[in-house]
């Protein structure tokens, strides 16, 4: 949910397609609306335009007025998303984006297709990023003897990713790893830190392998896919549940695929006493 301050932190759950909020008692109903998809990736060439569609739907019986805007985006290493005022970051796509329509009303059960068009300069390189924020203006309803009731509803957001075709530089590395035995020596908690050193976003995923002191395979654990913006870091956390470990040295090996020609890998050893 977005608040009205200049900076908002949202988890990945904030990209769910449907937002819910109970109305005050006088309104007597719930407000529901949604957006789809939760992410748009457009790929223009230098000096070109690319476009897509964002669908906004009103699932309540009421008429609702919607506003659609583009803000800046920052992804933290934890995966949390910060929404900033447009034009704050060097990779901002806000000034290059046109939304049609940017404001409209929907009756209950209606939907609107919003055209999202991004035009990039001829000398643009790498990627441009932002978030499309869809928010209703306050909805007013007759409220009996007290007059009208104002109902606040949540805002929803979809990420807007714009890599510029033919200018992408993919570069990434595992810059750190940490592993520690879990309480009772029942496996280990592993953290893998990946840095995106390129000029476009990447989607990294892979696996963590646990080896015993004799080199035998003990576990193969997936690393879920995550998006990392250029210059950003991501901390991948993997939990290995196992019977109590015997004392000795264990090896953790991480391998990640982020779309480049070669995979990246890291390795460490931790000791169970």
N, C-alpha and C positions, 0 to 999 in steps of 0.2 A: 504494500500500500504506500502510496506517495503522500507525504504530508505537504504543507504549504511553505515550508522553509526552503532556503536556497540549496540545501544538501539533504539528500535522502539516501539511506542505506536499505537495500532490498536483498533478500535471499533469492535463490533460484525459484522458490515457490511463488514469488511475486509475478512470474510469467504464466501462471495458470490462466486459462482462457475465460474463467467465469469468476466475477467478484460478487460477494454477498454482503449485505449489511441490513440489519433489522431496522425498520422505520419506527418513529415514535408511535405511541399508542393511538393517537388521533389519526394517523395515516392508515393504520390497520393492515399493512401488507409489507412484503419484503421487496427490495429492489434488486434486479438481476440484470447484468449486461456482460458481454464478452467480446474478445477480439481474437482473430485468427489470421495468420499464424503468429506464434510467439517470437519469431525471428525472421527477418528478411535479409537475404544476401543478394546484392546487386553488383554486377561486374561491368562497369563502363570502361571503354578505352580512354586514353588521354584526350581531353577535349570533348569527350562524348557524353551521352546520356543513357542511363539505364533506368527502367521503371518496373514496379511491381504493384501488388494490390494488398491492402489490409482490410479485412472485413470486420465491421463493427455491428453488433447485434444488440437489440433491446429486448430482453425477455420478460418485461413487466407490462401490465396493462396501461401504464402511464406514458404520456409523452415526455421524452427526455431530450434535452439539448446537449450535444456533445461538442467538445473542442479537441482538436488534434494538433499537437505541437512536437517539434524535435528538440531534444536536449542533448547535452554531452553525457558520455558514459565513461566510467572507470571501473575496471574489474580488479578487485583486491586479490591477494595471493590465496585467501581463504575461499574465493569464489563469490563473495558478496559483491553486489553491484552498487556503485555510487552514481546517482543521477545529479548532474551539475547544470547550472545555467548554460545556455548555448554559447559557444565561442570561447570557453574557458581553456580548452585543451588544444594542443597543436594538431591533433588528428580529427578535430571536430568536423562533422559533415553537415551541421545544422544550416549554415549559410548556403550550402549547395543543394538543399532539398526543397522541393515544392510539393505541398500536399493539396489534393483537390478531391472533395471540398475539405476545408480546414475547420468548418463549423457547420452543424446541421442539426435538425430535429428528427427524431424517430418516434413513431407511434409504437404502442405495444406490439411485439411480435415482428417488427420490421428490422431490416438490416441495410447497411450502407457500405458500398465498396469505395474505399478511399484510395485514390491513385497516388503512389509515392514515386516521384521522379527525381533522380539525382544527376546533376550535370557537373562534371569536374573540369578544372582548368587544363589547358593543353600541356602545361609543365608539371602537372601533379604526378607524384610517384608514391608507391606504397599503398596504404589503406587509409580510409576515412571512416569514422565511427560515431555512432550516436544511439539514441533510444527514442522511439516514437511513443509519446505519452498521450493516452486517450482519457479524457476526464469529462464528466458531465457537470454542467453548471448546477447550482442549487435547484431542486425540484420543489415546487410549491403546490400544496393541495388544500382544499377547503377543510377546515378543522373544527367546525361547529362553533360554539359560543366564543371560543378564543380566537377566531379568525383563521389565519393560515399557519401552516406548520412547515418549517424548512427541514428538508431531509438531506443529510450529507451522505454521499456515496463514495466508494473508493475509486482511485484511478488505477488503470492498468497500463502496462508498457510492453513494447516489443522491441527487441534489439535490432538495430540497423547496421549491417556490416557491408562495407563498400571497398573491396580490393580493386585496384585499378589494373586492368588487364595488361599483361606484358611488362609490368614494372615491379613485380613481386620479387622480394629477396627473402628466401627462407633460411633462417639460421637459428638454431636452438641448442641447448646444452643442459645436462643435469649438473647443477652447481652445488648440490649438497644432499647428503643422506644421513638419516639418524635412525637407529634401531635400539629398542630397549625391551628386555623381558617383561612380560605381563605379570601381575600379582600371582603368586603361587607358581611362577615359572611356566604358566600355561600359555605358551606361545610368545608372540612379540608384537609390539606396535612399531610400524615402520613409517617414516616420512621421507618423501622424495621431492626435492625442490627442482623445478624446471624453469629456465629462463628463456623467453623469446627474444632473441637478439636481432630478428629480422625487421622488415618494415611493414608487414601485414600480419593479421591475426592468424593463428594456427589452432588446430584441434589436435590435442595430444592424447594418446591412450597407449596402453601396453600391459605389462605384467611385472610382477615381483616374484622371484624364485628364491626359495629358502633351501639351503644345502646344509647337511650335517657335517660333522668333523671329518667323516670319511669321504666327503664329496657326494654322498647319496642325496637324491632329491627327496625333500620332506614336504614341500608345498609349492604350488603354482597358483598365484593369486592375481586376479585381473585388476587393472587400474582403469577406472571408468574415464570415458572421454570428457575433456574439458576444453573450453575456449580460452586462449591467452592472447591478449592484445599486444601489439608491438612494444617492446621494451618492458613488458610485464613479467611477473613471476607467478607460478602456481605451486602450491603445496599439496601434493597428493598424499593422502593418509590411508594406509592399508593395515587392517588388523588381522593377525594370524592367530587363530584359536587352535590350541593343540593340547594334548595331555602334558602333564608336568615334564619339562625338559630335563635331560640329564646334564650334569655339569660338563662344560666343554665349550669349544668355539664353534660358532655358526656363521655361515656366510649368507649375505643378502645381496642379490643381484637384481637390478632394475633395468628394464629395456623399454624405451618409449618410441613410438612412431608419431611424428608430427607432420607428416606429409612431404618431407624432404627425400632426397635420393638415398640417404643413409639413416639408419636408426641411431639413437643415442643410448648410451648405457652407463651405469654406475655400479659400484660394488663396495661393500664394507663388511667387516667382521665384528660380531659382538660376542661377548663371553657370558656364559651362564655359570654362576658359582654356587 
